[in-house]
Amino acid sequence: MLNATQLADHFHKSMFSIAFAGNTILPAGTYQAPYIHNIHSIHYIVRGTGYYVMNKVKYELEAGSVMLFVPETTFEWWISDEEDVEIYHIRFDYHLCYKEKQEWVIAPATSWLAPLRGRLTTVRPAEIRRCFDMVFQQWKGYDPISQYRCNLAFRELWLSLIHQIYDQQYSSDADSAIGFTCQYIADHYQSPLTVEQLAKMAGLSEGYYSRQFKRLTGLSPKDYIIRLRVTKAKDLLACSGLTMTYISELVGYDDEFYFSRVFKRITGMTPSSYAKLSRKL
């Protein structure tokens, strides 16, 4: 499955050509025998029920669903007897077209979107429907300005889908991504660490990362790092004869005096007092 960042980067480097945009009624009780669908298409289900079958994978139709096709898809459909199905559908082609190292790169998109083929779940269907309708309305105007607006509306549609994919992936992947950064902190606590760096590593915004991190650990990322470093410092102070300067460096602090202030704030005593007490026990 493509993530939202990969999809955004791909479309940022792409040029689109819309072949058709329509609003169609598929009559109740009808069936379309299998055929080869040979162009990129994207559908929005406005109302009605039934099934699409893409390459022998069956997808139930429901209002608010987005269906994505790629070339060379074997496609068939059934519409339920109860009611018609209304859809927006857009057929399009696109090429990669971007500049890299002062050279223009132009290449066919090939099967890049194939991992997304099928049903895309939307969390804000009204927003997606508005985008489909905007493409459809602009497509009906054949003048150059309308066609330009149609292409802009189509990009806006994909931007909205990217945001929704982004939201869904983050809600499901955030916990595992934060768990990965916790392990990274444990392995690299001696190194300079920032919340910005950890959030980027997790693929999350800094604010969202901090909120979810505290939800999972009970601590902010900064406090988590500080307490881990203090715990490591306690071990070193209790069982080594290393200098305070060296211990502070080993746990990630270049400034011995700053380390002492942090240590006292967390433990209630200075590192030297803690070391003397530990050696008496």
Backbone as CSV, one residue per row, in Angstrom:
resi,resn,N_x,N_y,N_z,CA_x,CA_y,CA_z,C_x,C_y,C_z
1,MET,0.851,-1.194,0.000,0.000,0.000,0.000,0.890,1.248,0.000
2,LEU,0.588,2.178,-0.893,1.334,3.429,-0.932,0.938,4.286,0.254
3,ASN,1.922,4.991,0.815,1.535,5.925,1.869,1.279,7.303,1.253
4,ALA,0.714,8.180,2.062,0.291,9.480,1.556,1.464,10.313,1.043
5,THR,2.608,10.224,1.706,3.782,10.994,1.289,4.280,10.541,-0.067
6,GLN,4.338,9.219,-0.288,4.763,8.686,-1.588,3.803,9.137,-2.691
7,LEU,2.516,9.083,-2.391,1.511,9.463,-3.384,1.618,10.946,-3.723
8,ALA,1.798,11.776,-2.701,1.929,13.212,-2.940,3.159,13.519,-3.784
9,ASP,4.280,12.873,-3.487,5.503,13.103,-4.252,5.320,12.676,-5.707
10,HIS,4.630,11.547,-5.903,4.406,11.047,-7.262,3.560,12.018,-8.079
11,PHE,2.448,12.489,-7.481,1.575,13.381,-8.224,2.165,14.775,-8.387
12,HIS,3.038,15.161,-7.460,3.746,16.432,-7.608,4.594,16.422,-8.878
13,LYS,5.069,15.227,-9.267,5.927,15.090,-10.441,5.154,14.669,-11.686
14,SER,3.822,14.777,-11.662,3.003,14.248,-12.742,2.246,15.337,-13.491
15,MET,1.960,15.056,-14.761,1.106,15.891,-15.600,-0.101,15.040,-15.999
16,PHE,-1.326,15.589,-15.817,-2.547,14.842,-16.077,-3.208,15.271,-17.374
17,SER,-3.890,14.301,-17.997,-4.749,14.579,-19.136,-6.076,13.880,-18.868
18,ILE,-7.137,14.662,-18.669,-8.445,14.094,-18.371,-9.145,13.767,-19.678
19,ALA,-9.528,12.495,-19.840,-10.183,12.058,-21.076,-11.694,12.225,-21.008
20,PHE,-12.263,12.121,-19.796,-13.711,12.233,-19.662,-14.060,12.425,-18.193
21,ALA,-15.117,13.217,-17.927,-15.659,13.341,-16.579,-17.181,13.328,-16.705
22,GLY,-17.823,12.427,-15.994,-19.267,12.296,-16.144,-19.985,11.959,-14.859
23,ASN,-21.305,12.092,-14.894,-22.202,11.693,-13.814,-23.215,10.752,-14.450
24,THR,-23.218,9.472,-14.022,-23.949,8.428,-14.732,-24.846,7.643,-13.787
25,ILE,-25.966,7.175,-14.310,-26.861,6.277,-13.589,-26.702,4.865,-14.158
26,LEU,-26.385,3.906,-13.290,-26.356,2.497,-13.661,-27.684,1.897,-13.196
27,PRO,-28.542,1.461,-14.117,-29.910,1.051,-13.750,-29.943,-0.170,-12.828
28,ALA,-30.939,-0.174,-11.936,-31.118,-1.296,-11.010,-31.277,-2.600,-11.783
29,GLY,-30.665,-3.666,-11.250,-30.810,-4.996,-11.826,-29.958,-5.281,-13.033
30,THR,-29.057,-4.355,-13.418,-28.249,-4.582,-14.620,-26.927,-5.246,-14.281
31,TYR,-26.333,-5.846,-15.314,-25.056,-6.563,-15.167,-24.168,-6.244,-16.360
32,GLN,-22.889,-6.007,-16.093,-21.899,-5.781,-17.144,-20.949,-6.968,-17.164
33,ALA,-20.885,-7.669,-18.280,-19.984,-8.819,-18.402,-18.534,-8.357,-18.356
34,PRO,-17.599,-9.235,-17.983,-16.190,-8.839,-17.854,-15.623,-8.262,-19.152
35,TYR,-14.849,-7.205,-19.017,-14.111,-6.633,-20.134,-12.815,-6.034,-19.596
36,ILE,-11.889,-5.703,-20.480,-10.607,-5.134,-20.070,-10.715,-3.616,-20.027
37,HIS,-10.491,-3.055,-18.855,-10.523,-1.602,-18.652,-9.104,-1.081,-18.888
38,ASN,-8.941,-0.242,-19.916,-7.583,0.089,-20.370,-7.179,1.542,-20.159
39,ILE,-7.742,2.215,-19.179,-7.318,3.570,-18.866,-7.478,3.789,-17.375
40,HIS,-6.708,4.709,-16.821,-6.898,5.062,-15.415,-8.283,5.689,-15.250
41,SER,-8.993,5.253,-14.226,-10.311,5.824,-13.926,-10.497,5.893,-12.422
42,ILE,-11.330,6.837,-12.004,-11.670,6.940,-10.593,-13.163,7.252,-10.501
43,HIS,-13.874,6.481,-9.666,-15.319,6.614,-9.513,-15.658,7.028,-8.091
44,TYR,-16.738,7.792,-7.957,-17.315,8.097,-6.648,-18.747,7.601,-6.647
45,ILE,-19.116,6.778,-5.656,-20.463,6.224,-5.580,-21.339,7.204,-4.805
46,VAL,-22.300,7.817,-5.502,-23.194,8.795,-4.881,-24.290,8.088,-4.087
47,ARG,-24.890,7.049,-4.707,-25.968,6.311,-4.031,-26.131,4.960,-4.700
48,GLY,-26.851,4.065,-4.006,-27.140,2.760,-4.571,-26.178,1.690,-4.084
49,THR,-26.540,0.437,-4.391,-25.718,-0.703,-3.954,-25.532,-1.683,-5.100
50,GLY,-24.506,-2.479,-4.956,-24.173,-3.477,-5.959,-22.746,-3.935,-5.748
51,TYR,-22.117,-4.431,-6.837,-20.748,-4.920,-6.729,-19.941,-4.520,-7.948
52,TYR,-18.691,-4.142,-7.727,-17.687,-4.073,-8.776,-16.759,-5.274,-8.577
53,VAL,-16.283,-5.841,-9.678,-15.291,-6.915,-9.602,-14.105,-6.510,-10.461
54,MET,-12.932,-6.340,-9.815,-11.709,-5.963,-10.518,-10.705,-7.100,-10.381
55,ASN,-10.310,-7.666,-11.521,-9.357,-8.784,-11.508,-9.779,-9.860,-10.508
56,LYS,-11.087,-10.191,-10.545,-11.698,-11.250,-9.736,-11.790,-10.915,-8.246
57,VAL,-11.494,-9.662,-7.869,-11.681,-9.219,-6.483,-12.991,-8.436,-6.427
58,LYS,-13.883,-8.853,-5.517,-15.228,-8.293,-5.438,-15.282,-7.167,-4.404
59,TYR,-15.850,-6.034,-4.801,-15.981,-4.880,-3.911,-17.454,-4.477,-3.826
60,GLU,-17.973,-4.402,-2.615,-19.347,-3.966,-2.427,-19.440,-2.459,-2.592
61,LEU,-20.432,-2.017,-3.350,-20.629,-0.585,-3.569,-21.484,0.001,-2.443
62,GLU,-21.096,1.180,-1.991,-21.893,1.909,-1.008,-21.622,3.389,-1.181
63,ALA,-22.586,4.207,-0.816,-22.454,5.653,-0.978,-21.216,6.157,-0.231
64,GLY,-20.445,7.007,-0.911,-19.230,7.561,-0.311,-17.970,6.818,-0.674
65,SER,-18.107,5.638,-1.327,-16.914,4.881,-1.712,-16.246,5.501,-2.932
66,VAL,-14.935,5.407,-2.991,-14.156,5.800,-4.162,-13.516,4.542,-4.726
67,MET,-13.672,4.321,-6.026,-13.123,3.143,-6.689,-12.066,3.593,-7.697
68,LEU,-10.898,2.961,-7.642,-9.790,3.340,-8.522,-9.457,2.193,-9.470
69,PHE,-9.347,2.519,-10.754,-8.987,1.553,-11.785,-7.622,1.921,-12.366
70,VAL,-6.882,0.908,-12.779,-5.652,1.128,-13.537,-5.776,0.359,-14.841
71,PRO,-4.990,0.693,-15.864,-5.072,-0.027,-17.136,-4.854,-1.532,-16.962
72,GLU,-5.486,-2.274,-17.874,-5.411,-3.742,-17.898,-6.090,-4.376,-16.683
73,THR,-7.158,-3.736,-16.221,-7.981,-4.307,-15.164,-9.172,-5.018,-15.804
74,THR,-9.375,-6.291,-15.466,-10.584,-6.996,-15.886,-11.727,-6.560,-14.973
75,PHE,-12.799,-6.040,-15.575,-13.835,-5.363,-14.799,-15.215,-5.883,-15.176
76,GLU,-16.040,-6.105,-14.161,-17.458,-6.398,-14.355,-18.231,-5.813,-13.178
77,TRP,-19.568,-5.648,-13.345,-20.350,-5.126,-12.237,-21.778,-5.645,-12.257
78,TRP,-22.361,-5.683,-11.046,-23.779,-5.993,-10.856,-24.403,-4.853,-10.069
79,ILE,-25.611,-4.469,-10.445,-26.362,-3.465,-9.693,-27.549,-4.165,-9.034
80,SER,-27.779,-3.874,-7.756,-28.869,-4.531,-7.030,-30.219,-4.186,-7.655
81,ASP,-31.205,-5.032,-7.387,-32.534,-4.840,-7.958,-33.305,-3.698,-7.285
82,GLU,-32.847,-3.293,-6.088,-33.621,-2.335,-5.303,-33.606,-0.910,-5.850
83,GLU,-32.427,-0.449,-6.312,-32.335,0.943,-6.765,-31.180,1.113,-7.743
84,ASP,-31.231,2.210,-8.494,-30.130,2.547,-9.404,-28.885,2.908,-8.594
85,VAL,-27.741,2.849,-9.257,-26.492,3.351,-8.689,-26.084,4.607,-9.463
86,GLU,-25.848,5.685,-8.740,-25.368,6.921,-9.351,-23.885,7.072,-9.063
87,ILE,-23.111,7.365,-10.088,-21.669,7.516,-9.909,-21.163,8.769,-10.614
88,TYR,-20.106,9.363,-10.076,-19.224,10.261,-10.814,-18.058,9.406,-11.298
89,HIS,-17.628,9.609,-12.527,-16.466,8.847,-13.013,-15.589,9.740,-13.875
90,ILE,-14.303,9.609,-13.665,-13.306,10.409,-14.377,-12.287,9.453,-14.988
91,ARG,-12.073,9.584,-16.277,-11.027,8.807,-16.957,-9.854,9.745,-17.212
92,PHE,-8.664,9.251,-16.954,-7.503,10.131,-17.094,-6.258,9.340,-17.462
93,ASP,-5.302,10.052,-17.996,-3.970,9.507,-18.241,-2.977,10.485,-17.637
94,TYR,-1.784,10.019,-17.368,-0.783,10.942,-16.842,0.614,10.406,-17.079
95,HIS,1.560,11.325,-17.102,2.980,11.014,-17.252,3.752,11.691,-16.129
96,LEU,4.855,11.080,-15.777,5.788,11.758,-14.889,6.519,12.823,-15.697
97,CYS,6.612,14.011,-15.145,7.293,15.118,-15.818,7.862,16.042,-14.754
98,TYR,9.183,15.962,-14.535,9.798,16.756,-13.481,11.273,17.002,-13.818
99,LYS,11.852,17.949,-13.106,13.243,18.315,-13.349,14.123,17.713,-12.267
100,GLU,15.211,17.078,-12.687,16.145,16.455,-11.744,17.578,16.736,-12.214
101,LYS,18.337,17.409,-11.352,19.723,17.753,-11.689,19.800,18.502,-13.017
102,GLN,18.944,19.507,-13.153,18.905,20.383,-14.326,18.453,19.684,-15.608
103,GLU,17.974,18.443,-15.501,17.488,17.715,-16.667,16.009,17.382,-16.472
104,TRP,15.225,17.557,-17.555,13.822,17.200,-17.489,13.658,15.695,-17.662
105,VAL,12.848,15.102,-16.796,12.540,13.673,-16.863,11.092,13.531,-17.302
106,ILE,10.858,12.805,-18.380,9.503,12.531,-18.867,9.386,11.026,-19.049
107,ALA,8.410,10.424,-18.362,8.278,8.969,-18.409,6.822,8.591,-18.194
108,PRO,6.381,7.452,-18.772,5.005,7.008,-18.530,4.817,6.595,-17.079
109,ALA,3.593,6.704,-16.602,3.307,6.355,-15.204,3.315,4.841,-14.983
110,THR,3.148,4.072,-16.065,3.079,2.591,-16.043,2.071,2.132,-14.986
111,SER,2.476,1.227,-14.106,1.513,0.641,-13.157,1.706,1.181,-11.751
112,TRP,2.178,2.415,-11.652,2.527,2.945,-10.332,1.344,2.958,-9.374
113,LEU,0.148,3.228,-9.875,-1.027,3.302,-9.008,-1.665,1.941,-8.723
114,ALA,-1.116,0.875,-9.314,-1.737,-0.448,-9.151,-1.971,-0.847,-7.695
115,PRO,-1.055,-0.545,-6.747,-1.324,-0.932,-5.349,-2.574,-0.294,-4.754
116,LEU,-3.068,0.792,-5.368,-4.266,1.450,-4.854,-5.545,0.967,-5.540
117,ARG,-5.397,0.072,-6.534,-6.572,-0.372,-7.292,-7.612,-0.972,-6.345
118,GLY,-8.880,-0.615,-6.581,-9.955,-1.124,-5.739,-10.654,0.002,-5.009
119,ARG,-11.164,-0.294,-3.822,-11.939,0.690,-3.067,-11.048,1.465,-2.113
120,LEU,-11.177,2.799,-2.156,-10.493,3.671,-1.212,-11.529,4.153,-0.198
121,THR,-11.283,3.894,1.066,-12.207,4.332,2.102,-12.011,5.817,2.360
122,THR,-13.104,6.564,2.417,-13.028,7.997,2.677,-13.609,8.300,4.051
123,VAL,-12.984,9.216,4.752,-13.486,9.603,6.074,-14.294,10.899,6.001
124,ARG,-14.180,11.606,4.878,-14.959,12.833,4.674,-15.572,12.779,3.278
125,PRO,-16.591,11.910,3.075,-17.130,11.705,1.722,-17.728,12.956,1.090
126,ALA,-18.313,13.844,1.897,-18.900,15.057,1.316,-17.829,15.910,0.642
127,GLU,-16.650,15.960,1.230,-15.535,16.721,0.652,-15.110,16.114,-0.680
128,ILE,-15.047,14.782,-0.737,-14.657,14.092,-1.968,-15.717,14.286,-3.046
129,ARG,-16.996,14.188,-2.660,-18.064,14.392,-3.645,-17.987,15.799,-4.231
130,ARG,-17.723,16.804,-3.391,-17.613,18.177,-3.888,-16.515,18.279,-4.933
131,CYS,-15.388,17.602,-4.708,-14.273,17.651,-5.660,-14.647,16.979,-6.984
132,PHE,-15.314,15.814,-6.905,-15.755,15.139,-8.128,-16.721,16.028,-8.907
133,ASP,-17.656,16.661,-8.204,-18.634,17.511,-8.873,-17.961,18.713,-9.533
134,MET,-16.940,19.264,-8.880,-16.215,20.401,-9.453,-15.524,19.995,-10.757
135,VAL,-14.876,18.815,-10.768,-14.243,18.332,-12.001,-15.298,18.185,-13.095
136,PHE,-16.435,17.563,-12.746,-17.506,17.325,-13.713,-18.047,18.640,-14.278
137,GLN,-18.305,19.619,-13.414,-18.867,20.887,-13.860,-17.897,21.623,-14.786
138,GLN,-16.605,21.614,-14.468,-15.623,22.302,-15.305,-15.383,21.557,-16.613
139,TRP,-15.514,20.212,-16.584,-15.318,19.430,-17.799,-16.359,19.796,-18.865
140,LYS,-17.555,20.158,-18.429,-18.638,20.474,-19.377,-18.363,21.756,-20.156
141,GLY,-17.466,22.605,-19.647,-17.088,23.802,-20.396,-15.889,23.488,-21.277
142,TYR,-16.012,23.669,-22.563,-14.957,23.243,-23.497,-13.916,24.328,-23.780
143,ASP,-14.098,25.499,-23.187,-13.132,26.565,-23.428,-11.854,26.293,-22.636
144,PRO,-10.731,26.866,-23.047,-9.449,26.589,-22.387,-9.428,26.901,-20.892
145,ILE,-10.092,27.981,-20.465,-10.084,28.332,-19.047,-10.802,27.259,-18.229
146,SER,-11.959,26.775,-18.737,-12.688,25.717,-18.035,-11.856,24.437,-17.946
147,GLN,-11.144,24.113,-19.028,-10.328,22.901,-19.015,-9.147,23.039,-18.040
148,TYR,-8.607,24.235,-17.962,-7.527,24.482,-17.003,-8.058,24.334,-15.576
149,ARG,-9.249,24.902,-15.327,-9.858,24.766,-14.007,-10.195,23.301,-13.704
150,CYS,-10.575,22.571,-14.740,-10.889,21.153,-14.574,-9.662,20.395,-14.086
151,ASN,-8.507,20.682,-14.678,-7.269,20.032,-14.242,-6.894,20.435,-12.822
152,LEU,-7.098,21.703,-12.480,-6.821,22.133,-11.107,-7.755,21.429,-10.120
153,ALA,-9.043,21.304,-10.495,-10.006,20.624,-9.624,-9.646,19.152,-9.463
154,PHE,-9.109,18.549,-10.524,-8.704,17.142,-10.436,-7.526,16.978,-9.482
155,ARG,-6.598,17.910,-9.527,-5.488,17.871,-8.561,-6.005,18.093,-7.129
156,GLU,-6.990,18.968,-6.992,-7.589,19.203,-5.680,-8.258,17.924,-5.163
157,LEU,-8.879,17.163,-6.062,-9.475,15.883,-5.687,-8.414,14.939,-5.134
158,TRP,-7.297,14.834,-5.842,-6.236,13.938,-5.377,-5.620,14.438,-4.076
159,LEU,-5.517,15.743,-3.922,-4.980,16.289,-2.676,-5.885,15.915,-1.501
160,SER,-7.195,15.991,-1.710,-8.135,15.616,-0.661,-8.013,14.131,-0.333
161,LEU,-7.880,13.288,-1.362,-7.708,11.849,-1.128,-6.410,11.565,-0.386
162,ILE,-5.342,12.288,-0.746,-4.051,12.109,-0.072,-4.175,12.449,1.409
163,HIS,-4.871,13.550,1.713,-5.067,13.930,3.115,-5.830,12.843,3.875
164,GLN,-6.829,12.245,3.221,-7.621,11.232,3.901,-6.839,9.938,4.078
165,ILE,-6.027,9.569,3.075,-5.149,8.409,3.221,-4.153,8.662,4.346
166,TYR,-3.630,9.868,4.371,-2.687,10.294,5.411,-3.308,10.138,6.804
167,ASP,-4.540,10.627,6.971,-5.211,10.544,8.263,-5.449,9.098,8.677
168,GLN,-5.881,8.270,7.723,-6.154,6.872,8.040,-4.880,6.117,8.397
169,GLN,-3.824,6.342,7.638,-2.571,5.646,7.919,-1.994,6.075,9.252
170,TYR,-2.127,7.370,9.566,-1.581,7.835,10.830,-2.340,7.270,12.015
171,SER,-3.668,7.172,11.881,-4.440,6.648,13.000,-4.108,5.186,13.257
172,SER,-3.748,4.428,12.210,-3.442,3.003,12.397,-1.965,2.746,12.648
173,ASP,-1.109,3.612,12.093,0.330,3.357,12.170,1.050,4.171,13.240
174,ALA,0.374,5.155,13.829,1.057,6.065,14.750,1.653,5.332,15.937
175,ASP,0.911,4.388,16.518,1.404,3.702,17.709,2.684,2.921,17.415
176,SER,2.693,2.199,16.279,3.893,1.428,15.951,5.058,2.352,15.600
177,ALA,4.757,3.490,14.948,5.816,4.445,14.608,6.418,5.053,15.865
178,ILE,5.566,5.368,16.844,6.060,5.922,18.106,6.854,4.873,18.868
179,GLY,6.387,3.618,18.836,7.151,2.538,19.462,8.541,2.410,18.867
180,PHE,8.634,2.591,17.546,9.944,2.547,16.891,10.850,3.660,17.401
181,THR,10.285,4.877,17.573,11.126,5.980,18.053,11.534,5.786,19.510
182,CYS,10.694,5.111,20.305,11.086,4.810,21.691,12.322,3.912,21.700
183,GLN,12.319,2.924,20.810,13.484,2.048,20.724,14.693,2.818,20.210
184,TYR,14.451,3.737,19.278,15.552,4.555,18.757,16.150,5.405,19.885
185,ILE,15.287,5.967,20.725,15.772,6.757,21.863,16.625,5.888,22.782
186,ALA,16.160,4.674,23.065,16.909,3.768,23.939,18.279,3.435,23.373
187,ASP,18.368,3.354,22.040,19.635,2.995,21.393,20.548,4.191,21.171
188,HIS,19.984,5.408,21.200,20.767,6.593,20.844,20.628,7.721,21.874
189,TYR,20.350,7.386,23.119,20.141,8.430,24.128,21.389,9.278,24.350
190,GLN,22.584,8.752,23.980,23.819,9.526,24.143,23.936,10.634,23.099
191,SER,23.152,10.523,22.016,23.255,11.475,20.902,22.268,12.623,21.078
192,PRO,22.519,13.754,20.397,21.532,14.847,20.425,20.215,14.367,19.827
193,LEU,19.107,14.575,20.523,17.792,14.149,20.058,16.817,15.319,20.194
194,THR,16.021,15.537,19.171,15.008,16.595,19.224,13.649,15.994,18.892
195,VAL,12.604,16.651,19.376,11.240,16.197,19.077,10.986,16.293,17.570
196,GLU,11.498,17.337,16.942,11.333,17.496,15.498,11.931,16.310,14.749
197,GLN,13.138,15.906,15.150,13.815,14.779,14.504,13.010,13.495,14.683
198,LEU,12.524,13.239,15.889,11.788,12.006,16.176,10.450,11.983,15.450
199,ALA,9.782,13.142,15.384,8.504,13.214,14.676,8.686,12.921,13.192
200,LYS,9.738,13.461,12.596,10.015,13.175,11.180,10.308,11.698,10.972
201,MET,11.023,11.104,11.910,11.336,9.678,11.831,10.051,8.845,11.844
202,ALA,9.081,9.286,12.648,7.804,8.582,12.748,6.866,8.922,11.596
203,GLY,7.199,9.971,10.834,6.322,10.403,9.750,5.089,11.131,10.236
204,LEU,5.208,11.793,11.393,4.079,12.498,12.001,4.420,13.970,12.181
205,SER,3.397,14.796,12.265,3.646,16.188,12.594,4.151,16.261,14.034
206,GLU,4.903,17.296,14.342,5.515,17.410,15.662,4.465,17.455,16.775
207,GLY,3.396,18.225,16.556,2.354,18.338,17.578,1.617,17.029,17.790
208,TYR,1.258,16.358,16.679,0.540,15.082,16.779,1.429,14.024,17.426
209,TYR,2.691,14.003,17.022,3.635,13.039,17.605,3.730,13.217,19.115
210,SER,3.864,14.458,19.574,4.010,14.724,21.005,2.766,14.289,21.782
211,ARG,1.588,14.576,21.218,0.347,14.190,21.911,0.196,12.679,22.005
212,GLN,0.462,11.996,20.898,0.320,10.538,20.904,1.410,9.865,21.734
213,PHE,2.605,10.447,21.732,3.696,9.908,22.535,3.314,9.947,24.016
214,LYS,2.752,11.071,24.458,2.362,11.190,25.866,1.212,10.247,26.189
215,ARG,0.305,10.047,25.236,-0.800,9.117,25.454,-0.285,7.704,25.690
216,LEU,0.756,7.319,24.954,1.287,5.963,25.050,2.234,5.765,26.221
217,THR,3.030,6.779,26.556,4.086,6.606,27.564,3.803,7.319,28.878
218,GLY,2.880,8.272,28.853,2.621,9.060,30.049,3.565,10.229,30.212
219,LEU,4.511,10.374,29.284,5.502,11.449,29.346,5.585,12.151,27.993
220,SER,5.991,13.413,28.012,6.301,14.079,26.753,7.599,13.481,26.215
221,PRO,7.874,13.611,24.913,9.133,13.080,24.377,10.361,13.621,25.101
222,LYS,10.369,14.924,25.417,11.526,15.510,26.104,11.711,14.903,27.487
223,ASP,10.619,14.763,28.256,10.732,14.178,29.592,11.138,12.710,29.526
224,TYR,10.650,12.014,28.492,11.017,10.598,28.319,12.523,10.462,28.118
225,ILE,13.086,11.325,27.258,14.527,11.297,26.999,15.308,11.648,28.266
226,ILE,14.864,12.693,28.967,15.558,13.132,30.185,15.567,12.019,31.224
227,ARG,14.417,11.390,31.459,14.337,10.357,32.496,15.150,9.121,32.123
228,LEU,15.194,8.804,30.834,16.039,7.682,30.416,17.511,8.004,30.657
229,ARG,17.924,9.217,30.322,19.316,9.612,30.529,19.668,9.628,32.019
230,VAL,18.751,10.105,32.850,19.008,10.131,34.294,19.123,8.704,34.833
231,THR,18.267,7.801,34.346,18.344,6.396,34.770,19.690,5.792,34.401
232,LYS,20.158,6.059,33.185,21.471,5.550,32.765,22.578,6.174,33.607
233,ALA,22.435,7.464,33.917,23.439,8.147,34.743,23.478,7.542,36.146
234,LYS,22.339,7.186,36.702,22.296,6.565,38.027,23.118,5.280,38.044
235,ASP,22.961,4.473,37.004,23.724,3.215,36.928,25.221,3.488,36.916
236,LEU,25.622,4.479,36.139,27.044,4.808,36.040,27.575,5.394,37.349
237,LEU,26.786,6.238,37.983,27.218,6.858,39.238,27.344,5.828,40.360
238,ALA,26.513,4.814,40.320,26.495,3.824,41.394,27.616,2.804,41.294
239,CYS,28.097,2.550,40.092,29.045,1.423,39.967,30.288,1.751,39.157
240,SER,30.612,3.012,38.986,31.834,3.358,38.262,32.538,4.507,38.948
241,GLY,33.811,4.623,38.673,34.586,5.729,39.229,34.838,6.803,38.202
242,LEU,33.985,6.881,37.211,34.158,7.852,36.139,33.904,9.268,36.635
243,THR,34.540,10.228,35.996,34.344,11.625,36.381,32.946,12.084,35.987
244,MET,32.485,13.135,36.661,31.163,13.665,36.373,31.072,14.182,34.942
245,THR,32.175,14.779,34.465,32.195,15.294,33.093,31.995,14.163,32.091
246,TYR,32.680,13.049,32.326,32.600,11.920,31.397,31.230,11.266,31.453
247,ILE,30.662,11.135,32.650,29.336,10.528,32.777,28.287,11.382,32.073
248,SER,28.387,12.687,32.245,27.410,13.562,31.578,27.499,13.411,30.065
249,GLU,28.714,13.271,29.527,28.881,13.071,28.087,28.310,11.725,27.652
250,LEU,28.499,10.697,28.469,28.011,9.360,28.138,26.488,9.292,28.051
251,VAL,25.813,10.160,28.783,24.347,10.136,28.750,23.762,11.273,27.910
252,GLY,24.606,11.926,27.113,24.086,12.860,26.127,24.137,14.329,26.466
253,TYR,24.926,14.717,27.500,25.004,16.131,27.873,26.438,16.626,27.747
254,ASP,26.630,17.673,26.940,27.959,18.258,26.785,28.320,19.156,27.965
255,ASP,27.310,19.668,28.641,27.517,20.612,29.731,27.295,19.888,31.066
256,GLU,28.371,19.676,31.804,28.290,18.966,33.089,27.360,19.667,34.073
257,PHE,27.383,21.009,34.092,26.577,21.757,35.053,25.084,21.680,34.699
258,TYR,24.789,21.692,33.411,23.397,21.524,32.988,22.911,20.124,33.359
259,PHE,23.755,19.122,33.124,23.422,17.746,33.504,23.117,17.659,34.999
260,SER,23.919,18.325,35.822,23.709,18.290,37.277,22.359,18.896,37.656
261,ARG,21.990,20.004,36.979,20.704,20.640,37.279,19.536,19.733,36.898
262,VAL,19.665,19.095,35.735,18.614,18.178,35.285,18.507,16.987,36.239
263,PHE,19.642,16.434,36.618,19.665,15.276,37.508,19.002,15.616,38.848
264,LYS,19.318,16.790,39.390,18.754,17.185,40.686,17.255,17.431,40.582
265,ARG,16.825,17.987,39.452,15.391,18.234,39.289,14.605,16.927,39.279
266,ILE,15.188,15.879,38.707,14.477,14.607,38.602,14.598,13.785,39.890
267,THR,15.773,13.774,40.503,16.017,12.875,41.644,15.943,13.558,43.002
268,GLY,16.074,14.891,42.997,16.073,15.614,44.267,17.443,15.727,44.900
269,MET,18.484,15.233,44.235,19.846,15.357,44.747,20.825,15.531,43.600
270,THR,22.007,16.035,43.910,23.026,16.240,42.882,23.622,14.891,42.496
271,PRO,24.239,14.797,41.311,24.884,13.548,40.916,25.953,13.098,41.917
272,SER,26.751,14.043,42.447,27.807,13.660,43.389,27.209,13.104,44.679
273,SER,26.118,13.708,45.165,25.452,13.200,46.367,24.876,11.814,46.121
274,TYR,24.291,11.623,44.942,23.733,10.318,44.598,24.823,9.259,44.552
275,ALA,25.988,9.622,43.976,27.101,8.668,43.880,27.599,8.262,45.267
276,LYS,27.754,9.246,46.165,28.228,8.937,47.535,27.231,8.059,48.270
277,LEU,25.937,8.367,48.131,24.916,7.577,48.799,24.874,6.134,48.273
278,SER,25.022,5.991,46.976,24.967,4.664,46.361,26.125,3.796,46.814
279,ARG,27.282,4.399,46.972,28.463,3.615,47.354,28.437,3.213,48.815
280,LYS,27.622,3.911,49.645,27.483,3.541,51.051,26.542,2.366,51.236
281,LEU,25.617,2.205,50.279,24.593,1.143,50.416,25.159,-0.221,50.068
